[in-house]
Amino acid sequence: MANSELIYDIIEALQDNLPWSQMYQGVTLSGGTTFVTVPLPEFIPITGYDDTVAPFILYSFISRMEDIERYYISVDNLRFYVYDNNIDRMWAVSRAIRNYLNVGDDIETLKGDIPSDSQFRVLNSALVSALSLPPIERDGFVCTVNEFKVKYVLL
């Protein structure tokens, strides 16, 4: 079984468990909390997005072993590229993904949300880097990139 299948389990958990209908957008100047409705974005491999309607998320992964002496612990670096033509919605989606996956060793919720037929047990998940990209002139999309390091064992 390929290690890359973990990303599909995590995408399924994101799709099923993030509050897409009411994502936290931030605090307004008056001090009130604002929310934004986000249609369920399409998750697409990094190979490209053609004529996909925003918002959508490209994903990629890099699989590697953590340590030669601990060969049974695997690590995937997962990247999620959040594209949207609405910057507030893009930030809301990006923030929700970061809050969901940047949990360190406190992974009880994430473990509970991974599909029950998964072949993986997640040990920890942490944000490695995040960056924003300016609008792509061809399409007008803004983008954030969130990279997570996820340690796991194969069951």
C-alpha positions in Angstrom: 0.0 0.0 0.0 1.4 3.4 -0.9 1.9 6.0 1.8 0.3 8.6 -0.4 -3.2 7.3 0.5 -3.0 9.1 3.8 -3.7 12.4 2.0 -7.0 11.0 0.7 -8.1 10.1 4.3 -7.1 13.6 5.4 -9.0 15.3 2.5 -12.1 13.2 3.4 -11.8 14.3 7.0 -11.5 18.0 5.9 -14.5 17.7 3.6 -16.7 16.0 6.2 -15.7 17.9 9.3 -14.9 21.6 8.5 -17.9 23.9 9.0 -18.1 24.9 5.3 -21.5 26.6 5.7 -20.3 29.1 8.4 -16.5 29.7 8.4 -15.1 32.2 10.8 -13.9 35.2 8.8 -12.5 37.4 11.5 -13.3 40.3 13.8 -14.9 43.4 12.3 -13.8 46.9 13.3 -16.9 47.2 15.5 -15.7 44.1 17.5 -18.4 41.7 16.1 -17.6 38.3 14.7 -18.2 37.8 11.0 -18.7 34.6 9.2 -18.6 33.7 5.5 -20.4 30.8 3.7 -18.1 28.7 1.6 -19.3 26.2 -0.9 -17.6 22.8 -0.5 -14.3 23.3 -2.5 -13.1 20.8 -4.9 -9.8 19.1 -3.9 -7.6 18.7 -7.0 -4.1 17.1 -7.4 -1.3 19.7 -8.0 -1.4 18.7 -11.7 -3.8 21.6 -12.6 -7.2 23.0 -12.3 -8.3 24.0 -15.9 -11.7 25.7 -15.7 -12.5 24.9 -12.0 -14.9 27.3 -10.2 -13.5 29.0 -7.1 -12.9 28.2 -4.3 -10.8 25.1 -4.9 -7.8 23.5 -3.2 -4.8 22.0 -5.0 -2.9 19.4 -2.9 0.5 17.7 -3.1 2.6 15.5 -0.8 6.1 14.4 -0.2 6.5 11.1 1.5 9.7 10.3 3.5 10.9 8.2 6.4 11.5 10.1 9.6 14.6 8.2 10.6 16.4 5.1 9.4 16.4 3.7 12.9 12.6 4.3 13.2 11.7 3.0 9.8 8.1 2.2 10.9 7.3 5.9 11.5 6.5 7.7 8.2 6.2 11.3 7.5 4.3 13.1 4.7 4.6 16.8 4.0 1.2 17.8 2.8 0.6 21.0 0.9 -2.8 22.6 0.4 -3.0 25.5 -2.1 -6.2 27.4 -1.4 -7.4 29.4 -4.5 -10.3 31.8 -4.6 -11.4 35.0 -6.3 -12.8 36.2 -3.0 -9.9 37.1 -0.6 -12.1 36.9 2.6 -13.3 33.5 1.7 -9.8 32.3 0.8 -8.5 33.4 4.2 -11.4 31.7 6.0 -10.8 28.4 4.3 -7.0 28.7 4.8 -7.5 29.5 8.5 -9.9 26.6 9.0 -7.5 24.1 7.4 -4.6 25.4 9.6 -6.7 25.2 12.7 -7.8 21.7 11.9 -4.4 20.2 11.0 -2.0 22.3 13.1 -2.6 20.3 16.3 0.8 18.9 17.2 0.4 15.9 19.4 -3.2 16.8 20.5 -4.7 14.8 17.7 -7.8 13.2 19.3 -10.2 15.1 17.1 -8.2 14.5 14.0 -7.9 10.8 14.8 -11.6 10.5 15.3 -12.3 12.2 12.0 -10.0 10.0 9.9 -12.2 7.4 8.1 -12.6 4.2 10.1 -11.4 2.0 7.3 -8.1 4.0 7.1 -4.8 2.0 7.0 -3.0 4.8 9.0 -2.7 6.0 12.6 -1.7 9.7 12.7 0.8 10.5 15.5 1.0 14.2 15.1 0.4 17.0 12.6 2.0 20.5 12.5 2.1 23.5 10.3 5.6 23.8 8.7 5.1 26.9 6.6 2.4 29.2 5.2 2.6 31.8 2.5 0.3 34.0 0.4 0.7 34.6 -3.3 -0.5 37.6 -5.3 -3.4 37.3 -7.7 -2.6 35.2 -10.8 -3.2 37.7 -13.6 -4.5 35.1 -16.0 -7.3 33.9 -13.7 -7.5 36.6 -10.9 -7.2 34.0 -8.1 -5.5 34.8 -4.8 -3.8 31.9 -3.1 -2.4 30.7 0.2 -0.2 27.7 0.6 -0.2 25.7 3.9 2.3 22.9 4.4 1.9 20.4 7.2 4.2 17.7 8.4 2.2 14.6 9.4 3.8 11.7 11.2 1.9 8.4 11.1 2.3 4.6 11.2 0.9 2.1 8.8 -1.5 -0.3 10.5 
